[in-house]
Amino acid sequence: MNPIALLLLAFAMSTDAFAAAIGKGASLKKPSFSEALRMGVIFGSIEAITPVIGWLIGKSASSYVETWAHWIAFFLLVVLGLYMIYEGMKPVSEEVEKPSSHSFLKVSLTAIGTSIDAMAVGVGLAFINVNILIAAALIGLATTFMVTLGVMLGRTIGSVLGHRAEVFGGLTLIAVGVWILLGHL
């Protein structure tokens, strides 16, 4: 696989994480660049690890991962999206404010949900001549960049949507999950 194809693959793998990051940024109270970068690094790290896992599995059991990866991603993203919608629909009290950051666990679960497809790509990469470490690093870097950008864009969207930004974020995660599922059916 040539370097340009690898770079295009890396950015293609980061698009669903970018969409989820916009929702995450919208649900926060004016996220700072450092918070956006923290989320970008979490997403990027997970997105870099999953193709390596897929590559390793691809060497032994590719049909299992390819069969179930999109269902796992769909389930995780829908559950997280429904939770965000639930949180966004709660009555607003005067004292409740948007959080300034999301927990590591919440960000990691969302990142895992959006990176399941990268695991399936890793399975495919196991059957072609590609350096998986370079491919994984490029995917991780592209995702870090795109998620950081997405959170900062979500900040603008959040100021427009107000408290309902959490609902927007949840709907975005569900849409990404459905998109992944439909892309594999």
N, CA and C atoms as an extended XYZ file, in Angstrom:
555
Properties=species:S:1:pos:R:3:atomname:S:1:resname:S:1:resid:I:1 pbc="F F F"
N         0.856       -1.170        0.000 N   MET     1
C         0.000        0.000        0.000 CA  MET     1
C         0.903        1.235        0.000 C   MET     1
N         0.644        2.172       -0.911 N   ASN     2
C         1.506        3.354       -1.020 CA  ASN     2
C         1.175        4.383        0.061 C   ASN     2
N         2.082        5.330        0.303 N   PRO     3
C         1.899        6.313        1.384 CA  PRO     3
C         0.634        7.163        1.250 C   PRO     3
N         0.262        7.533        0.036 N   ILE     4
C        -0.941        8.349       -0.157 CA  ILE     4
C        -2.185        7.539        0.204 C   ILE     4
N        -2.215        6.278       -0.202 N   ALA     5
C        -3.346        5.416        0.142 CA  ALA     5
C        -3.441        5.231        1.659 C   ALA     5
N        -2.296        5.093        2.313 N   LEU     6
C        -2.296        4.962        3.777 CA  LEU     6
C        -2.827        6.223        4.450 C   LEU     6
N        -2.436        7.377        3.942 N   LEU     7
C        -2.904        8.639        4.509 CA  LEU     7
C        -4.410        8.803        4.311 C   LEU     7
N        -4.893        8.474        3.120 N   LEU     8
C        -6.333        8.531        2.871 CA  LEU     8
C        -7.091        7.558        3.772 C   LEU     8
N        -6.549        6.370        3.958 N   LEU     9
C        -7.144        5.392        4.856 CA  LEU     9
C        -7.212        5.951        6.279 C   LEU     9
N        -6.129        6.592        6.719 N   ALA    10
C        -6.076        7.146        8.075 CA  ALA    10
C        -7.174        8.179        8.288 C   ALA    10
N        -7.347        9.088        7.338 N   PHE    11
C        -8.397       10.100        7.500 CA  PHE    11
C        -9.792        9.515        7.333 C   PHE    11
N        -9.942        8.510        6.493 N   ALA    12
C       -11.240        7.846        6.363 CA  ALA    12
C       -11.639        7.169        7.676 C   ALA    12
N       -10.657        6.580        8.357 N   MET    13
C       -10.932        5.917        9.630 CA  MET    13
C       -11.307        6.919       10.730 C   MET    13
N       -10.938        8.175       10.562 N   SER    14
C       -11.194        9.169       11.610 CA  SER    14
C       -12.512        9.914       11.440 C   SER    14
N       -13.247        9.680       10.360 N   THR    15
C       -14.456       10.469       10.109 CA  THR    15
C       -15.559       10.216       11.131 C   THR    15
N       -15.768        8.974       11.532 N   ASP    16
C       -16.822        8.723       12.520 CA  ASP    16
C       -16.421        9.269       13.890 C   ASP    16
N       -15.143        9.213       14.226 N   ALA    17
C       -14.665        9.801       15.483 CA  ALA    17
C       -14.833       11.323       15.438 C   ALA    17
N       -14.615       11.925       14.284 N   PHE    18
C       -14.809       13.367       14.112 CA  PHE    18
C       -16.264       13.751       14.392 C   PHE    18
N       -17.202       12.993       13.819 N   ALA    19
C       -18.620       13.276       14.038 CA  ALA    19
C       -18.986       13.133       15.515 C   ALA    19
N       -18.491       12.082       16.150 N   ALA    20
C       -18.763       11.885       17.576 CA  ALA    20
C       -18.142       13.009       18.403 C   ALA    20
N       -16.972       13.486       18.011 N   ALA    21
C       -16.285       14.554       18.743 CA  ALA    21
C       -17.056       15.868       18.679 C   ALA    21
N       -17.700       16.128       17.560 N   ILE    22
C       -18.525       17.331       17.463 CA  ILE    22
C       -19.628       17.270       18.521 C   ILE    22
N       -20.267       16.107       18.635 N   GLY    23
C       -21.300       15.935       19.664 CA  GLY    23
C       -20.746       16.064       21.069 C   GLY    23
N       -19.572       15.489       21.300 N   LYS    24
C       -18.945       15.583       22.623 CA  LYS    24
C       -18.607       17.040       22.951 C   LYS    24
N       -18.059       17.753       21.993 N   GLY    25
C       -17.716       19.151       22.221 CA  GLY    25
C       -18.947       20.013       22.455 C   GLY    25
N       -20.038       19.684       21.748 N   ALA    26
C       -21.275       20.447       21.901 CA  ALA    26
C       -21.889       20.261       23.281 C   ALA    26
N       -21.625       19.125       23.901 N   SER    27
C       -22.233       18.847       25.199 CA  SER    27
C       -21.416       19.379       26.371 C   SER    27
N       -20.288       20.001       26.073 N   LEU    28
C       -19.428       20.556       27.124 CA  LEU    28
C       -19.604       22.063       27.245 C   LEU    28
N       -19.275       22.568       28.409 N   LYS    29
C       -19.296       24.012       28.637 CA  LYS    29
C       -17.968       24.580       28.154 C   LYS    29
N       -17.976       25.172       26.981 N   LYS    30
C       -16.802       25.806       26.387 CA  LYS    30
C       -15.514       25.007       26.605 C   LYS    30
N       -15.389       23.873       25.924 N   PRO    31
C       -14.160       23.088       26.102 CA  PRO    31
C       -12.927       23.864       25.652 C   PRO    31
N       -11.877       23.762       26.436 N   SER    32
C       -10.620       24.419       26.100 CA  SER    32
C        -9.881       23.583       25.059 C   SER    32
N        -8.868       24.173       24.465 N   PHE    33
C        -8.060       23.428       23.508 CA  PHE    33
C        -7.407       22.229       24.189 C   PHE    33
N        -6.973       22.401       25.439 N   SER    34
C        -6.321       21.280       26.136 CA  SER    34
C        -7.301       20.132       26.356 C   SER    34
N        -8.572       20.432       26.638 N   GLU    35
C        -9.581       19.375       26.784 CA  GLU    35
C        -9.834       18.704       25.440 C   GLU    35
N        -9.912       19.500       24.378 N   ALA    36
C       -10.108       18.937       23.038 CA  ALA    36
C        -8.933       18.039       22.665 C   ALA    36
N        -7.725       18.485       22.975 N   LEU    37
C        -6.535       17.688       22.677 CA  LEU    37
C        -6.514       16.411       23.518 C   LEU    37
N        -6.910       16.494       24.792 N   ARG    38
C        -6.982       15.300       25.652 CA  ARG    38
C        -7.919       14.261       25.033 C   ARG    38
N        -9.089       14.725       24.597 N   MET    39
C       -10.031       13.806       23.960 CA  MET    39
C        -9.466       13.271       22.646 C   MET    39
N        -8.784       14.137       21.899 N   GLY    40
C        -8.162       13.704       20.651 CA  GLY    40
C        -7.126       12.620       20.872 C   GLY    40
N        -6.319       12.776       21.909 N   VAL    41
C        -5.286       11.779       22.217 CA  VAL    41
C        -5.924       10.451       22.653 C   VAL    41
N        -6.993       10.524       23.447 N   ILE    42
C        -7.672        9.291       23.868 CA  ILE    42
C        -8.239        8.571       22.640 C   ILE    42
N        -8.987        9.307       21.820 N   PHE    43
C        -9.547        8.706       20.606 CA  PHE    43
C        -8.436        8.186       19.701 C   PHE    43
N        -7.403        9.010       19.480 N   GLY    44
C        -6.316        8.626       18.579 CA  GLY    44
C        -5.576        7.393       19.051 C   GLY    44
N        -5.353        7.300       20.356 N   SER    45
C        -4.654        6.123       20.900 CA  SER    45
C        -5.462        4.854       20.686 C   SER    45
N        -6.751        4.936       20.993 N   ILE    46
C        -7.611        3.761       20.812 CA  ILE    46
C        -7.741        3.419       19.339 C   ILE    46
N        -7.885        4.453       18.507 N   GLU    47
C        -8.013        4.223       17.062 CA  GLU    47
C        -6.726        3.652       16.473 C   GLU    47
N        -5.580        3.905       17.079 N   ALA    48
C        -4.310        3.345       16.616 CA  ALA    48
C        -4.133        1.895       17.076 C   ALA    48
N        -4.669        1.579       18.231 N   ILE    49
C        -4.525        0.225       18.787 CA  ILE    49
C        -5.436       -0.779       18.073 C   ILE    49
N        -6.651       -0.362       17.748 N   THR    50
C        -7.618       -1.329       17.205 CA  THR    50
C        -7.227       -1.940       15.864 C   THR    50
N        -6.601       -1.214       14.918 N   PRO    51
C        -6.205       -1.924       13.697 CA  PRO    51
C        -5.106       -2.954       13.944 C   PRO    51
N        -4.268       -2.687       14.940 N   VAL    52
C        -3.226       -3.664       15.282 CA  VAL    52
C        -3.884       -4.927       15.848 C   VAL    52
N        -4.880       -4.732       16.714 N   ILE    53
C        -5.620       -5.888       17.244 CA  ILE    53
C        -6.290       -6.636       16.093 C   ILE    53
N        -6.927       -5.882       15.197 N   GLY    54
C        -7.571       -6.507       14.037 CA  GLY    54
C        -6.577       -7.244       13.164 C   GLY    54
N        -5.410       -6.661       12.976 N   TRP    55
C        -4.366       -7.290       12.177 CA  TRP    55
C        -3.939       -8.612       12.802 C   TRP    55
N        -3.767       -8.596       14.129 N   LEU    56
C        -3.388       -9.826       14.833 CA  LEU    56
C        -4.490      -10.888       14.730 C   LEU    56
N        -5.718      -10.450       14.900 N   ILE    57
C        -6.846      -11.386       14.778 CA  ILE    57
C        -6.961      -11.873       13.339 C   ILE    57
N        -6.710      -10.961       12.394 N   GLY    58
C        -6.794      -11.320       10.976 CA  GLY    58
C        -5.856      -12.440       10.604 C   GLY    58
N        -4.760      -12.535       11.316 N   LYS    59
C        -3.826      -13.620       11.066 CA  LYS    59
C        -4.403      -14.965       11.510 C   LYS    59
N        -5.440      -14.922       12.359 N   SER    60
C        -5.962      -16.194       12.873 CA  SER    60
C        -7.464      -16.409       12.665 C   SER    60
N        -8.286      -15.354       12.761 N   ALA    61
C        -9.738      -15.573       12.738 CA  ALA    61
C       -10.479      -14.411       12.083 C   ALA    61
N       -10.167      -14.104       10.860 N   SER    62
C       -10.729      -12.927       10.207 CA  SER    62
C       -12.240      -12.964       10.029 C   SER    62
N       -12.810      -14.099        9.762 N   SER    63
C       -14.255      -14.147        9.503 CA  SER    63
C       -15.080      -13.748       10.716 C   SER    63
N       -14.617      -14.055       11.919 N   TYR    64
C       -15.363      -13.699       13.126 CA  TYR    64
C       -15.420      -12.180       13.314 C   TYR    64
N       -14.298      -11.509       13.180 N   VAL    65
C       -14.257      -10.058       13.372 CA  VAL    65
C       -15.074       -9.358       12.303 C   VAL    65
N       -14.892       -9.760       11.061 N   GLU    66
C       -15.624       -9.116        9.975 CA  GLU    66
C       -17.121       -9.298       10.128 C   GLU    66
N       -17.560      -10.417       10.676 N   THR    67
C       -18.973      -10.703       10.835 CA  THR    67
C       -19.613       -9.860       11.934 C   THR    67
N       -18.911       -9.605       13.014 N   TRP    68
C       -19.518       -8.972       14.188 CA  TRP    68
C       -19.067       -7.555       14.480 C   TRP    68
N       -18.024       -7.044       13.866 N   ALA    69
C       -17.460       -5.741       14.222 CA  ALA    69
C       -18.483       -4.611       14.105 C   ALA    69
N       -19.227       -4.593       13.013 N   HIS    70
C       -20.186       -3.501       12.826 CA  HIS    70
C       -21.334       -3.565       13.833 C   HIS    70
N       -21.713       -4.767       14.253 N   TRP    71
C       -22.771       -4.894       15.264 CA  TRP    71
C       -22.285       -4.414       16.631 C   TRP    71
N       -21.048       -4.711       16.961 N   ILE    72
C       -20.480       -4.261       18.242 CA  ILE    72
C       -20.409       -2.740       18.266 C   ILE    72
N       -19.908       -2.138       17.182 N   ALA    73
C       -19.817       -0.679       17.103 CA  ALA    73
C       -21.205       -0.054       17.193 C   ALA    73
N       -22.152       -0.607       16.459 N   PHE    74
C       -23.525       -0.104       16.476 CA  PHE    74
C       -24.101       -0.131       17.892 C   PHE    74
N       -23.971       -1.249       18.577 N   PHE    75
C       -24.501       -1.387       19.931 CA  PHE    75
C       -23.881       -0.362       20.889 C   PHE    75
N       -22.559       -0.273       20.897 N   LEU    76
C       -21.888        0.670       21.805 CA  LEU    76
C       -22.314        2.110       21.542 C   LEU    76
N       -22.348        2.499       20.290 N   LEU    77
C       -22.682        3.885       19.970 CA  LEU    77
C       -24.145        4.207       20.246 C   LEU    77
N       -25.041        3.275       19.988 N   VAL    78
C       -26.457        3.521       20.278 CA  VAL    78
C       -26.691        3.633       21.783 C   VAL    78
N       -26.096        2.755       22.560 N   VAL    79
C       -26.259        2.822       24.019 CA  VAL    79
C       -25.712        4.145       24.553 C   VAL    79
N       -24.516        4.533       24.122 N   LEU    80
C       -23.955        5.814       24.567 CA  LEU    80
C       -24.804        6.989       24.085 C   LEU    80
N       -25.285        6.907       22.863 N   GLY    81
C       -26.129        7.971       22.320 CA  GLY    81
C       -27.436        8.106       23.084 C   GLY    81
N       -28.066        6.986       23.397 N   LEU    82
C       -29.313        7.031       24.174 CA  LEU    82
C       -29.073        7.615       25.567 C   LEU    82
N       -27.938        7.275       26.162 N   TYR    83
C       -27.615        7.839       27.474 CA  TYR    83
C       -27.449        9.358       27.383 C   TYR    83
N       -26.765        9.819       26.333 N   MET    84
C       -26.587       11.263       26.168 CA  MET    84
C       -27.924       11.957       25.941 C   MET    84
N       -28.816       11.340       25.171 N   ILE    85
C       -30.145       11.922       24.945 CA  ILE    85
C       -30.908       11.987       26.261 C   ILE    85
N       -30.844       10.919       27.027 N   TYR    86
C       -31.487       10.886       28.350 CA  TYR    86
C       -30.975       12.029       29.227 C   TYR    86
N       -29.654       12.205       29.268 N   GLU    87
C       -29.065       13.282       30.070 CA  GLU    87
C       -29.507       14.653       29.558 C   GLU    87
N       -29.605       14.798       28.248 N   GLY    88
C       -29.998       16.077       27.660 CA  GLY    88
C       -31.462       16.407       27.833 C   GLY    88
N       -32.282       15.393       28.065 N   MET    89
C       -33.725       15.612       28.219 CA  MET    89
C       -34.138       15.852       29.671 C   MET    89
N       -33.216       15.689       30.592 N   LYS    90
C       -33.537       15.945       31.994 CA  LYS    90
C       -33.927       17.407       32.155 C   LYS    90
N       -34.861       17.664       33.069 N   PRO    91
C       -35.222       19.073       33.293 CA  PRO    91
C       -34.000       19.881       33.725 C   PRO    91
N       -33.927       21.094       33.228 N   VAL    92
C       -32.802       21.957       33.535 CA  VAL    92
C       -33.091       22.697       34.835 C   VAL    92
N       -32.199       22.568       35.797 N   SER    93
C       -32.323       23.368       37.010 CA  SER    93
C       -31.348       24.527       36.904 C   SER    93
N       -31.580       25.515       37.678 N   GLU    94
C       -30.734       26.707       37.625 CA  GLU    94
C       -29.287       26.401       37.978 C   GLU    94
N       -29.061       25.399       38.840 N   GLU    95
C       -27.725       25.136       39.343 CA  GLU    95
C       -26.912       24.191       38.463 C   GLU    95
N       -27.577       23.424       37.602 N   VAL    96
C       -26.873       22.437       36.799 CA  VAL    96
C       -26.229       23.112       35.591 C   VAL    96
N       -24.948       22.876       35.421 N   GLU    97
C       -24.223       23.410       34.284 CA  GLU    97
C       -23.654       22.251       33.475 C   GLU    97
N       -23.318       22.568       32.242 N   LYS    98
C       -22.629       21.568       31.423 CA  LYS    98
C       -21.274       21.283       32.054 C   LYS    98
N       -20.806       20.053       31.929 N   PRO    99
C       -19.471       19.766       32.455 CA  PRO    99
C       -18.405       20.449       31.602 C   PRO    99
N       -17.259       20.686       32.197 N   SER   100
C       -16.157       21.275       31.431 CA  SER   100
C       -15.309       20.193       30.768 C   SER   100
N       -15.528       18.932       31.178 N   SER   101
C       -14.832       17.814       30.539 CA  SER   101
C       -15.660       16.548       30.729 C   SER   101
N       -15.381       15.559       29.879 N   HIS   102
C       -16.011       14.245       30.009 CA  HIS   102
C       -15.026       13.323       30.712 C   HIS   102
N       -15.563       12.335       31.409 N   SER   103
C       -14.698       11.385       32.100 CA  SER   103
C       -13.898       10.564       31.093 C   SER   103
N       -12.776       10.070       31.552 N   PHE   104
C       -11.935        9.212       30.723 CA  PHE   104
C       -12.731        8.005       30.231 C   PHE   104
N       -13.535        7.417       31.120 N   LEU   105
C       -14.320        6.235       30.761 CA  LEU   105
C       -15.321        6.561       29.661 C   LEU   105
N       -16.029        7.669       29.786 N   LYS   106
C       -17.028        8.054       28.793 CA  LYS   106
C       -16.382        8.310       27.429 C   LYS   106
N       -15.255        9.006       27.434 N   VAL   107
C       -14.549        9.277       26.181 CA  VAL   107
C       -14.008        7.978       25.591 C   VAL   107
N       -13.455        7.116       26.433 N   SER   108
C       -12.884        5.849       25.960 CA  SER   108
C       -13.945        4.942       25.357 C   SER   108
N       -15.105        4.848       25.997 N   LEU   109
C       -16.178        4.004       25.452 CA  LEU   109
C       -16.651        4.517       24.099 C   LEU   109
N       -16.768        5.829       23.971 N   THR   110
C       -17.152        6.402       22.680 CA  THR   110
C       -16.064        6.108       21.641 C   THR   110
N       -14.807        6.259       22.042 N   ALA   111
C       -13.695        5.983       21.120 CA  ALA   111
C       -13.675        4.523       20.691 C   ALA   111
N       -13.954        3.631       21.615 N   ILE   112
C       -14.003        2.203       21.258 CA  ILE   112
C       -15.127        1.960       20.258 C   ILE   112
N       -16.273        2.560       20.511 N   GLY   113
C       -17.394        2.395       19.588 CA  GLY   113
C       -17.084        2.877       18.188 C   GLY   113
N       -16.370        3.995       18.073 N   THR   114
C       -16.058        4.522       16.744 CA  THR   114
C       -14.838        3.856       16.115 C   THR   114
N       -14.102        3.057       16.880 N   SER   115
C       -12.886        2.459       16.325 CA  SER   115
C       -13.026        0.976       15.999 C   SER   115
N       -14.186        0.412       16.231 N   ILE   116
C       -14.395       -1.003       15.892 CA  ILE   116
C       -14.179       -1.227       14.393 C   ILE   116
N       -14.594       -0.247       13.577 N   ASP   117
C       -14.385       -0.404       12.137 CA  ASP   117
C       -12.893       -0.428       11.789 C   ASP   117
N       -12.068        0.274       12.573 N   ALA   118
C       -10.621        0.240       12.347 CA  ALA   118
C       -10.064       -1.147       12.643 C   ALA   118
N       -10.704       -1.862       13.565 N   MET   119
C       -10.285       -3.232       13.841 CA  MET   119
C       -10.557       -4.101       12.617 C   MET   119
N       -11.724       -3.902       12.021 N   ALA   120
C       -12.054       -4.666       10.814 CA  ALA   120
C       -11.090       -4.322        9.676 C   ALA   120
N       -10.706       -3.049        9.574 N   VAL   121
C        -9.718       -2.652        8.563 CA  VAL   121
C        -8.389       -3.350        8.841 C   VAL   121
N        -8.024       -3.439       10.118 N   GLY   122
C        -6.800       -4.141       10.498 CA  GLY   122
C        -6.811       -5.587       10.047 C   GLY   122
N        -7.981       -6.206       10.112 N   VAL   123
C        -8.110       -7.583        9.622 CA  VAL   123
C        -7.777       -7.623        8.134 C   VAL   123
N        -8.331       -6.681        7.394 N   GLY   124
C        -8.055       -6.630        5.955 CA  GLY   124
C        -6.587       -6.360        5.651 C   GLY   124
N        -5.972       -5.508        6.460 N   LEU   125
C        -4.558       -5.185        6.251 CA  LEU   125
C        -3.649       -6.381        6.507 C   LEU   125
N        -4.154       -7.354        7.247 N   ALA   126
C        -3.360       -8.557        7.518 CA  ALA   126
C        -3.107       -9.364        6.253 C   ALA   126
N        -3.902       -9.119        5.224 N   PHE   127
C        -3.794       -9.917        4.008 CA  PHE   127
C        -3.104       -9.188        2.863 C   PHE   127
N        -2.610       -7.982        3.112 N   ILE   128
C        -1.882       -7.254        2.072 CA  ILE   128
C        -0.524       -6.825        2.627 C   ILE   128
N         0.317       -6.388        1.753 N   ASN   129
C         1.668       -5.993        2.148 CA  ASN   129
C         1.643       -4.565        2.701 C   ASN   129
N         1.526       -4.451        4.015 N   VAL   130
C         1.504       -3.144        4.663 CA  VAL   130
C         2.193       -3.250        6.021 C   VAL   130
N         2.913       -2.218        6.389 N   ASN   131
C         3.509       -2.174        7.716 CA  ASN   131
C         2.418       -1.703        8.679 C   ASN   131
N         1.905       -2.604        9.499 N   ILE   132
C         0.771       -2.303       10.361 CA  ILE   132
C         1.096       -1.215       11.374 C   ILE   132
N         2.339       -1.133       11.819 N   LEU   133
C         2.706       -0.111       12.798 CA  LEU   133
C         2.646        1.290       12.189 C   LEU   133
N         3.090        1.431       10.950 N   ILE   134
C         2.999        2.726       10.276 CA  ILE   134
C         1.534        3.072       10.011 C   ILE   134
N         0.775        2.102        9.541 N   ALA   135
C        -0.652        2.337        9.279 CA  ALA   135
C        -1.373        2.743       10.564 C   ALA   135
N        -1.115        2.042       11.655 N   ALA   136
C        -1.769        2.347       12.938 CA  ALA   136
C        -1.364        3.731       13.437 C   ALA   136
N        -0.102        4.077       13.295 N   ALA   137
C         0.359        5.399       13.734 CA  ALA   137
C        -0.323        6.507       12.936 C   ALA   137
N        -0.435        6.323       11.629 N   LEU   138
C        -1.110        7.324       10.797 CA  LEU   138
C        -2.591        7.445       11.155 C   LEU   138
N        -3.237        6.320       11.388 N   ILE   139
C        -4.650        6.344       11.786 CA  ILE   139
C        -4.805        7.063       13.127 C   ILE   139
N        -3.924        6.771       14.072 N   GLY   140
C        -3.983        7.423       15.379 CA  GLY   140
C        -3.749        8.919       15.292 C   GLY   140
N        -2.765        9.334       14.500 N   LEU   141
C        -2.479       10.769       14.354 CA  LEU   141
C        -3.621       11.506       13.654 C   LEU   141
N        -4.154       10.910       12.602 N   ALA   142
C        -5.273       11.539       11.894 CA  ALA   142
C        -6.481       11.670       12.820 C   ALA   142
N        -6.745       10.640       13.602 N   THR   143
C        -7.877       10.681       14.515 CA  THR   143
C        -7.666       11.709       15.615 C   THR   143
N        -6.456       11.795       16.146 N   THR   144
C        -6.164       12.807       17.164 CA  THR   144
C        -6.456       14.197       16.617 C   THR   144
N        -5.984       14.467       15.415 N   PHE   145
C        -6.217       15.768       14.781 CA  PHE   145
C        -7.702       16.019       14.559 C   PHE   145
N        -8.393       15.048       13.970 N   MET   146
C        -9.807       15.232       13.626 CA  MET   146
C       -10.692       15.358       14.865 C   MET   146
N       -10.410       14.607       15.912 N   VAL   147
C       -11.214       14.688       17.130 CA  VAL   147
C       -10.972       16.023       17.830 C   VAL   147
N        -9.737       16.466       17.892 N   THR   148
C        -9.449       17.766       18.497 CA  THR   148
C       -10.207       18.863       17.752 C   THR   148
N       -10.165       18.819       16.442 N   LEU   149
C       -10.896       19.777       15.615 CA  LEU   149
C       -12.406       19.644       15.847 C   LEU   149
N       -12.909       18.415       15.911 N   GLY   150
C       -14.338       18.179       16.113 CA  GLY   150
C       -14.846       18.715       17.442 C   GLY   150
N       -14.072       18.529       18.499 N   VAL   151
C       -14.479       19.042       19.815 CA  VAL   151
C       -14.544       20.566       19.773 C   VAL   151
N       -13.571       21.192       19.135 N   MET   152
C       -13.573       22.654       19.054 CA  MET   152
C       -14.731       23.163       18.192 C   MET   152
N       -15.072       22.448       17.125 N   LEU   153
C       -16.247       22.813       16.328 CA  LEU   153
C       -17.529       22.593       17.132 C   LEU   153
N       -17.548       21.520       17.908 N   GLY   154
C       -18.701       21.245       18.770 CA  GLY   154
C       -18.917       22.337       19.798 C   GLY   154
N       -17.849       22.973       20.205 N   ARG   155
C       -17.941       24.091       21.157 CA  ARG   155
C       -18.834       25.188       20.576 C   ARG   155
N       -18.648       25.509       19.304 N   THR   156
C       -19.462       26.523       18.641 CA  THR   156
C       -20.909       26.059       18.526 C   THR   156
N       -21.096       24.821       18.123 N   ILE   157
C       -22.443       24.266       17.997 CA  ILE   157
C       -23.130       24.243       19.359 C   ILE   157
N       -22.374       23.914       20.403 N   GLY   158
C       -22.936       23.862       21.749 CA  GLY   158
C       -23.445       25.200       22.221 C   GLY   158
N       -22.746       26.267       21.869 N   SER   159
C       -23.202       27.588       22.299 CA  SER   159
C       -24.494       27.973       21.591 C   SER   159
N       -24.724       27.425       20.399 N   VAL   160
C       -25.959       27.694       19.674 CA  VAL   160
C       -27.105       26.838       20.226 C   VAL   160
N       -26.829       25.580       20.543 N   LEU   161
C       -27.868       24.656       20.983 CA  LEU   161
C       -28.187       24.734       22.477 C   LEU   161
N       -27.276       25.250       23.260 N   GLY   162
C       -27.511       25.332       24.704 CA  GLY   162
C       -27.582       23.961       25.342 C   GLY   162
N       -28.524       23.799       26.295 N   HIS   163
C       -28.637       22.558       27.068 CA  HIS   163
C       -28.937       21.353       26.174 C   HIS   163
N       -29.596       21.556       25.065 N   ARG   164
C       -29.971       20.443       24.187 CA  ARG   164
C       -28.790       19.916       23.370 C   ARG   164
N       -27.625       20.459       23.576 N   ALA   165
C       -26.437       19.976       22.871 CA  ALA   165
C       -26.159       18.517       23.194 C   ALA   165
N       -26.479       18.088       24.405 N   GLU   166
C       -26.290       16.684       24.793 CA  GLU   166
C       -27.169       15.782       23.923 C   GLU   166
N       -28.387       16.244       23.633 N   VAL   167
C       -29.291       15.491       22.752 CA  VAL   167
C       -28.682       15.419       21.357 C   VAL   167
N       -28.160       16.537       20.870 N   PHE   168
C       -27.500       16.558       19.567 CA  PHE   168
C       -26.335       15.569       19.535 C   PHE   168
N       -25.536       15.566       20.594 N   GLY   169
C       -24.413       14.637       20.677 CA  GLY   169
C       -24.871       13.191       20.660 C   GLY   169
N       -25.931       12.895       21.401 N   GLY   170
C       -26.481       11.533       21.428 CA  GLY   170
C       -27.001       11.114       20.068 C   GLY   170
N       -27.720       12.014       19.409 N   LEU   171
C       -28.220       11.709       18.067 CA  LEU   171
C       -27.076       11.498       17.089 C   LEU   171
N       -25.999       12.260       17.264 N   THR   172
C       -24.820       12.096       16.404 CA  THR   172
C       -24.204       10.719       16.595 C   THR   172
N       -24.054       10.281       17.850 N   LEU   173
C       -23.484        8.956       18.105 CA  LEU   173
C       -24.362        7.858       17.512 C   LEU   173
N       -25.677        7.990       17.678 N   ILE   174
C       -26.594        6.988       17.109 CA  ILE   174
C       -26.476        6.981       15.591 C   ILE   174
N       -26.404        8.163       14.979 N   ALA   175
C       -26.274        8.248       13.523 CA  ALA   175
C       -24.976        7.593       13.045 C   ALA   175
N       -23.887        7.813       13.772 N   VAL   176
C       -22.617        7.180       13.414 CA  VAL   176
C       -22.741        5.664       13.525 C   VAL   176
N       -23.395        5.184       14.591 N   GLY   177
C       -23.604        3.741       14.760 CA  GLY   177
C       -24.412        3.148       13.620 C   GLY   177
N       -25.495        3.828       13.240 N   VAL   178
C       -26.339        3.355       12.129 CA  VAL   178
C       -25.544        3.388       10.826 C   VAL   178
N       -24.744        4.452       10.636 N   TRP   179
C       -23.923        4.577        9.428 CA  TRP   179
C       -22.942        3.409        9.319 C   TRP   179
N       -22.309        3.071       10.424 N   ILE   180
C       -21.371        1.940       10.426 CA  ILE   180
C       -22.110        0.640       10.112 C   ILE   180
N       -23.263        0.450       10.747 N   LEU   181
C       -24.039       -0.781       10.527 CA  LEU   181
C       -24.488       -0.889        9.069 C   LEU   181
N       -25.059        0.178        8.543 N   LEU   182
C       -25.547        0.149        7.152 CA  LEU   182
C       -24.426       -0.031        6.151 C   LEU   182
N       -23.254        0.501        6.480 N   GLY   183
C       -22.109        0.349        5.597 CA  GLY   183
C       -21.602       -1.085        5.495 C   GLY   183
N       -22.023       -1.933        6.430 N   HIS   184
C       -21.540       -3.319        6.445 CA  HIS   184
C       -22.634       -4.346        6.173 C   HIS   184
N       -23.842       -3.894        5.949 N   LEU   185
C       -24.926       -4.854        5.671 CA  LEU   185
C       -25.086       -5.092        4.200 C   LEU   185
